[in-house]
Amino acid sequence: MATPIAGGTNFDFGAAPQAAAAQPQTTNNAPTAPAKQASKIDTTAYTVKLSEDAQVQLLNAQGHSVSQISAITDLSTQEVDSYLGITQTAPATSSSE
């Protein structure tokens, strides 16, 4: 004759009894506050505004051409060249002797 296991059921077949899930403790005088949602993140605190020079340098490092940088930043190509340290050489003049 089989002896039933204390705390078990007929369908346990000797399995250990499972403990009840732990419940958070609450006190009677503590107000319940609504939980904050993790999906709402304030990104305004992380906004960075680059100077024109830094923006030109960054775009150049990313492989953009002077004309692309000029269009993106709304600067003239001469200003972009200046920020990148590019100097224009004067066209060679041919002297007729």
Secondary structure, 3 states (H helix, E strand, C coil): CCCCCCCCCCCCCCCCCCCCCCCCCCCCCCCCCCCCCCCCCCCHHHCCCCCHHHHHHHHHHCCCCHHHHHHHHCCCHHHHHHHHCCCCCCCCCCCCC
